[in-house]
Amino acid sequence: MAGDTGMAGKVALLLWAQTLGLAGAQTALILVEPPWTLPVLWDQVTLTCQGSGTTGATTWYKDGQRWGQEGCNHFPVTEKGTYTCDKRGTGRSPSVRVLDDMLVLQVPARALLEGDTVTLRCRGWQNNTVTSVSFYHEGKKLEVFPNGTELSLSPLQLNHSGHYTCKGWVGDWGWTESMPVTVTVHMPVANATITLSPPAHQVRAGDNVTLRCSVQVGSAPVTFTWLHNKQEVARGPLLELGDIDVGHSGTYQCMATNQLEQDGHRVFQALSPELALAVTLREHCNKGGITQSHQGSAGLLGLRVTLMCPPLFLAVAAGVSGALLFLLLLVGVIVAWHRWHRVAARKQQERAPPDPPAPPEEGEVLYTHVVVTKRAGASPRATTLQDPQVTYAELRGPQGPPREPGDIYGNVL
């Protein structure tokens, strides 16, 4: 494979802007032909600026300075250096460095996926012979090839990522070491999931709900597309549902995508399990909130969310509670007034003066005067009175005529 620069079709070198795992702002990209990293001047390299900006409005830069004719999307490289391009409305591209060194280590300019096979080649200037080649990964010597100039990595794993260099004897120039080249092993997206914010048990009808889509693995850039009832409704990692109501009911899914080749041959997608959102109007509720149930759908785990206690029910409940509270207050006022009235009446009776005695009726005896007359010569120790005389007189009351004195009774103690 050494020295073989021909490939069927045009393969582009995509230099991605650095991201944090999410798709960033779209920038211009430089495509390199032949498709090797790092490109070398003696391979007659052609650079093409590609992007979504204005057609024909391309500016090229070499080592930070304007370079070449403005407006051309591609041009052949005649000098070594670092090149960037800028398309109006898109932004400046990442840089591409074209070398003219005595020894160069190259890696194919394509997305390298875990499990792939990749071959690195160590080349001398103008294809001069290179012998006694050794390769290094992050400064650690890997292997010595007395007559070989290629290093095969198969199958690719994440720990193969890093910086590589080669060292060898080039023609009549002696020992030479290459500049480092970067190998990046990419991961297709997998295991897309949806999470709710706030948590499911805290959501109520009328709240604002945020759905977040994430992937367990996947190399940047990753894009996200939201589906509601199988129809695309939004893009991005977040889906905001404001003032949630019955109209938000249905199934939600997110599609995560990372396109690791410009020609579209390596596009990977991961579809999340369905999240069924059912906003229901309930006449009664006990605890309210959200109920969840897990269900299988084509081997995927689904999450069902039910919102209860809508604002209409809450308003009715609040009205009933207010009426009951008013009735209780009214009854309390009536009972308190009744008790106060009784206590006041009792105190008034205790403070009033007693009624004067009623005047005696006619002929009523007010009191009597009894006169006892002892018989002469009677013994004081006698236990039995003999013939005592009692005079009984009735006094007249305030009314009625006077009466005659009463009779004399005997044997009265």
C-alpha positions as a printed Julia matrix, in Angstrom:
413×3 Matrix{Float64}:
    0.0    0.0     0.0
    3.03   2.31    0.35
    3.0    5.01   -2.29
   -0.54   4.2    -3.35
   -2.43   7.49   -3.5
   -5.19   6.55   -5.88
   -8.71   5.91   -4.58
  -11.99   5.45   -6.35
  -13.97   8.64   -5.93
  -13.04  11.67   -3.94
  -12.61  11.13   -0.23
  -12.69  14.26    1.88
  -10.75  15.1     4.96
  -13.18  16.58    7.45
  -11.69  18.7    10.15
  -14.35  19.05   12.82
  -14.62  21.96   15.18
  -14.14  21.0    18.79
  -17.37  20.47   20.67
  -18.55  19.32   24.09
  -20.51  16.39   22.74
  -23.2   18.5    21.09
  -23.41  19.87   17.6
  -21.82  23.3    17.59
  -22.14  26.18   15.15
  -21.66  25.2    11.5
  -18.22  26.17   10.16
  -16.43  25.78    6.86
  -14.44  22.6     6.22
  -11.33  21.98    4.11
  -11.35  18.86    1.93
   -7.97  17.41    1.02
   -7.11  15.38   -2.07
   -5.3   12.9    -1.95
   -7.02  11.94    1.32
   -4.12  11.66    3.73
   -3.21  13.33    6.96
   -0.67  14.9     6.98
   -0.69  15.89    3.26
    2.66  16.39    1.52
    3.55  18.88   -1.15
    4.96  16.34   -3.62
    1.55  14.6    -3.83
    0.15  17.63   -5.74
   -2.44  18.44   -3.07
   -5.71  20.2    -3.88
   -7.71  21.98   -1.17
  -11.44  22.64   -1.38
  -13.4   24.92    0.95
  -16.83  23.55    1.73
  -19.6   25.08    3.83
  -23.11  26.47    3.86
  -22.08  30.08    3.33
  -22.55  32.26    0.25
  -21.51  30.51   -2.97
  -18.27  31.89   -4.42
  -17.58  34.12   -1.4
  -14.47  32.24   -0.25
  -11.31  33.73    1.23
   -8.15  31.64    1.69
   -5.42  32.2     4.27
   -1.87  30.82    4.42
   -0.04  31.11    7.73
   -2.63  33.69    8.82
   -2.32  35.91    5.72
   -4.71  36.23    2.78
   -3.67  33.9     0.01
   -4.58  33.3    -3.62
   -7.5   34.59   -5.62
  -10.57  35.46   -3.56
  -13.78  33.72   -4.53
  -12.33  30.34   -5.58
  -13.6   27.36   -3.61
  -10.56  25.18   -4.41
   -6.98  25.53   -5.62
   -3.78  23.41   -6.03
   -1.19  23.87   -3.28
    2.26  24.95   -4.47
    3.87  25.9    -1.16
    4.03  24.22    2.21
    2.28  25.93    5.09
   -0.88  26.09    7.19
   -4.1   26.85    5.27
   -7.58  27.94    6.34
  -10.61  29.17    4.43
  -13.54  31.44    5.2
  -16.94  31.39    3.53
  -19.11  34.42    4.12
  -21.89  33.56    6.56
  -20.19  30.38    7.78
  -16.95  31.24    9.51
  -13.31  30.27    9.21
  -12.43  26.6     8.92
  -10.0   24.58   11.04
   -6.49  24.59    9.62
   -4.8   22.07    7.34
   -1.01  21.81    7.33
    0.77  20.77    4.11
    4.32  19.43    4.68
    7.47  19.17    2.6
    9.54  17.32    5.22
   12.22  14.69    4.8
   10.12  12.06    6.66
    6.34  12.07    7.08
    3.94   9.73    8.89
    0.46   9.67    7.36
   -2.93   8.27    8.41
   -5.98   7.92    6.1
   -8.15  11.03    6.08
  -11.39   9.36    7.1
  -13.32   8.71   10.26
  -11.71   5.85   12.19
  -14.27   3.78   14.09
  -13.79   1.3    16.85
  -13.34  -2.12   15.28
  -11.93  -0.78   12.0
   -8.52  -1.55   10.55
   -6.2    1.36    9.81
   -2.7    1.47    8.31
   -0.18   4.23    9.05
    2.64   4.74    6.5
    6.05   6.29    6.99
    7.25   8.03    3.8
   10.52   9.66    2.73
   10.72  12.97    0.85
    9.82  12.62   -2.82
    9.21   8.9    -2.08
   12.82   8.24   -1.21
   13.52   4.85    0.34
   13.17   4.59    4.12
   14.72   1.73    6.09
   15.0    0.61    9.7
   11.66   2.2    10.53
   10.33   2.27   14.11
    7.0    3.63   15.31
    6.13   5.44   18.52
    2.81   5.98   20.32
    2.83   8.84   22.81
    6.64   8.6    22.85
    6.69   4.85   23.52
    8.45   2.68   20.95
    6.15   0.1    19.41
    8.01  -1.98   16.86
   11.01  -2.04   14.5
   10.5   -2.92   10.83
   13.86  -3.43    9.08
   12.28  -3.42    5.62
    8.73  -2.15    6.3
    7.23   1.32    6.39
    3.65   0.62    7.53
    1.97   0.08   10.88
   -1.39  -1.71   10.99
   -3.83  -1.19   13.89
   -6.56  -3.82   13.93
   -9.09  -3.9    15.35
   -9.12  -0.27   16.4
   -9.85   0.41   20.05
  -10.24   3.62   22.01
   -6.81   3.19   23.55
   -5.3    3.43   20.05
   -6.12   7.14   20.01
   -3.19   9.5    20.45
   -0.08  10.86   18.75
    2.15   8.69   16.56
    5.6    9.29   15.04
    8.02   7.25   12.96
   11.81   7.21   12.77
   13.98   5.78   10.0
   16.93   6.04    7.67
   16.06   8.15    4.62
   18.2    7.7     1.46
   21.49   9.56    1.79
   20.22  11.93    4.51
   20.5    9.55    7.44
   18.29   9.2    10.5
   15.15  11.32   10.52
   12.06  11.52   12.73
    8.63  12.57   11.5
    6.26  15.12   12.94
    3.5   13.59   15.12
    0.19  12.68   13.53
   -3.02  12.29   15.53
   -5.15   9.15   15.43
   -8.69   9.58   16.79
  -10.92   6.56   17.22
  -14.6    7.53   16.93
  -17.64   5.91   18.49
  -21.02   5.68   16.78
  -23.92   7.02   18.86
  -25.74   4.43   20.94
  -28.3    4.15   23.76
  -30.21   7.41   23.43
  -32.42   8.16   26.44
  -34.91  10.84   27.53
  -34.98  12.33   31.0
  -37.58  14.64   32.54
  -36.95  17.86   34.4
  -38.37  18.36   36.99
  -38.49  14.72   38.1
  -41.64  12.84   37.18
  -43.1   12.72   40.7
  -43.01  16.55   40.96
  -44.82  17.45   37.72
  -48.34  18.89   37.75
  -50.62  20.04   34.98
  -49.75  23.62   34.03
  -46.05  23.21   34.86
  -43.16  23.73   32.47
  -41.52  20.42   31.54
  -38.11  19.95   29.91
  -37.17  16.79   28.04
  -33.45  16.11   27.7
  -31.95  13.71   25.18
  -28.54  12.15   25.81
  -26.47   9.25   24.53
  -24.34   6.8    26.45
  -21.6    6.83   23.79
  -21.0    8.76   20.59
  -18.22  10.89   19.16
  -18.83  14.54   18.43
  -20.47  16.15   16.63
  -23.83  14.69   17.73
  -27.14  16.18   16.59
  -30.56  15.57   18.16
  -34.0   15.52   16.54
  -37.29  15.39   18.48
  -40.35  13.45   17.31
  -43.87  13.95   18.61
  -46.25  11.21   17.45
  -43.59  10.22   14.87
  -43.42  13.77   13.44
  -40.36  15.99   13.73
  -41.06  18.98   15.97
  -37.69  20.35   17.11
  -33.91  19.95   17.08
  -31.36  20.16   19.82
  -30.68  18.24   23.04
  -33.55  19.95   24.94
  -37.28  20.09   24.26
  -39.2   22.69   26.29
  -42.9   22.03   26.98
  -44.38  25.16   28.55
  -47.65  25.23   30.53
  -48.25  21.53   29.94
  -51.84  20.54   29.14
  -53.89  17.97   27.23
  -52.51  19.19   23.91
  -49.06  17.87   24.86
  -50.31  14.3    25.11
  -48.73  11.74   22.82
  -45.48   9.87   22.32
  -42.06  11.54   22.32
  -38.77  10.22   20.98
  -35.37  11.68   20.24
  -33.06  10.67   17.41
  -29.32  11.09   18.05
  -27.08  11.24   14.96
  -23.36  11.54   14.35
  -22.13  11.77   10.77
  -18.49  10.78   10.68
  -17.99  10.96    6.91
  -18.75  13.89    4.63
  -19.92  11.59    1.84
  -22.68  10.19    4.05
  -21.36   6.63    4.07
  -20.82   6.66    7.82
  -23.87   8.12    9.46
  -25.03   6.57   12.72
  -28.34   7.03   14.49
  -29.78   5.99   17.83
  -33.51   6.21   18.56
  -34.61   6.55   22.16
  -37.45   4.53   23.7
  -40.85   6.17   23.49
  -42.01   8.41   26.28
  -45.82   8.43   26.36
  -47.11  11.66   27.86
  -50.79  11.49   28.83
  -52.26  14.67   30.34
  -55.66  13.73   31.77
  -58.46  15.69   33.45
  -59.54  13.93   36.61
  -62.69  14.71   38.65
  -61.06  13.35   41.8
  -57.51  12.74   42.87
  -55.88  11.54   46.04
  -52.18  12.26   45.79
  -52.01  13.63   42.27
  -48.74  13.82   40.41
  -47.41  11.37   37.86
  -47.69   7.64   37.56
  -45.1    5.69   35.65
  -45.28   2.32   34.01
  -42.62   0.52   32.03
  -43.6   -1.2    28.86
  -41.7   -3.01   26.13
  -41.8   -1.73   22.58
  -39.68  -3.5    19.98
  -37.27  -4.47   22.73
  -37.03  -0.9    24.02
  -38.03   0.36   27.42
  -40.91   2.81   27.42
  -41.94   5.3    30.08
  -45.55   6.31   30.53
  -46.31   9.59   32.29
  -49.77  10.56   33.52
  -50.45  14.07   34.83
  -53.34  14.37   37.3
  -55.12  17.13   39.23
  -55.45  19.75   36.46
  -56.0   23.42   37.35
  -59.79  23.1    36.81
  -60.12  20.53   39.58
  -57.87  22.54   41.84
  -60.06  25.63   41.36
  -63.25  23.72   42.27
  -61.58  22.19   45.3
  -60.39  25.61   46.44
  -63.95  27.03   46.1
  -65.49  24.22   48.16
  -62.86  24.58   50.86
  -63.54  28.32   51.08
  -67.3   27.8    51.51
  -66.78  25.25   54.3
  -64.42  27.56   56.11
  -66.97  30.42   55.96
  -69.71  28.19   57.4
  -67.47  27.09   60.26
  -66.63  30.69   61.11
  -70.31  31.67   61.04
  -71.3   28.83   63.41
  -68.48  29.78   65.77
  -69.68  33.4    65.93
  -73.27  32.35   66.69
  -72.22  29.97   69.5
  -69.93  32.58   71.05
  -72.69  35.24   71.01
  -75.19  32.87   72.65
  -72.81  31.98   75.47
  -71.95  35.62   76.09
  -75.64  36.53   76.3
  -76.32  33.82   78.91
  -73.39  34.87   81.08
  -74.44  38.52   80.96
  -78.01  37.67   82.02
  -76.79  35.59   84.97
  -74.54  38.39   86.23
  -77.4   40.9    85.99
  -79.63  38.71   88.17
  -76.91  38.35   90.82
  -76.44  42.11   91.07
  -80.22  43.04   91.38
  -81.57  43.9    95.04
  -83.99  41.37   96.72
  -87.75  41.93   96.34
  -89.56  43.47   99.44
  -91.79  41.03  101.42
  -95.41  40.9   100.37
  -97.91  42.6   102.8
  -99.81  40.09  104.97
 -103.34  39.26  104.13
 -106.28  40.26  106.34
 -106.49  38.27  109.58
 -102.97  36.88  109.3
 -101.19  36.35  112.64
  -97.98  38.24  112.85
  -96.82  36.9   116.22
  -98.28  35.72  119.58
  -97.63  36.66  123.16
  -97.88  33.84  125.66
  -98.12  34.52  129.39
  -97.65  31.59  131.74
  -99.03  32.04  135.28
  -97.81  29.65  137.92
 -100.16  28.55  140.7
  -99.21  29.62  144.22
  -97.59  27.0   146.38
  -96.54  24.79  143.54
  -93.32  22.88  143.84
  -90.54  24.07  141.48
  -89.35  20.5   141.01
  -92.66  19.19  139.84
  -92.29  17.59  136.49
  -95.88  18.09  135.57
  -97.54  21.41  135.44
 -100.82  21.5   137.06
 -103.41  23.75  135.63
 -101.1   26.41  134.17
 -102.79  29.35  132.68
 -101.81  30.62  129.24
 -103.16  33.76  127.86
 -103.19  33.87  124.02
 -103.6   37.13  122.31
 -103.76  37.78  118.59
 -102.42  41.06  117.42
 -103.99  42.68  114.47
 -102.1   43.17  111.34
 -101.82  46.27  109.33
 -105.31  45.71  107.99
 -108.56  44.38  109.5
 -110.53  45.28  112.61
 -109.28  44.4   116.09
 -110.37  41.16  117.52
 -111.16  40.11  121.04
 -108.54  38.35  123.11
 -108.57  34.61  122.72
 -109.5   32.01  125.23
 -107.34  30.58  127.97
 -106.03  27.08  127.2
 -104.73  24.64  129.67
 -102.12  21.95  129.61
  -99.82  23.77  127.29
  -96.13  23.24  127.84
